[in-house]
Amino acid sequence: MLETGATIIPIFYNVKPSDLRWTVCQKGLYAEALHKHEQKQRYDSATLEQWRNALSHVAGISGFELEACNG
């Protein structure tokens, strides 16, 4: 994603960007989920670090925050 230089327009559906910013600091639901992946050793630490950095980076980009929609 970041390596290609492609334009990113994040759409945050039922998630607040601030929830994603804290993945690097090990706080919040997404940080906990990544930590569980780390404990289960399903992915190597470099991959998980890339995911954390990507989520944190995307959270800092202006995008659209959508609540659950009906229809």
Secondary structure by P-SEA (a helix, b strand, c coil): ccccccbbbbbbccccaaaaaaccccccaaaaaaaaaaaaccccaaaaaaaaaaaaaaaacbbbbbccccc
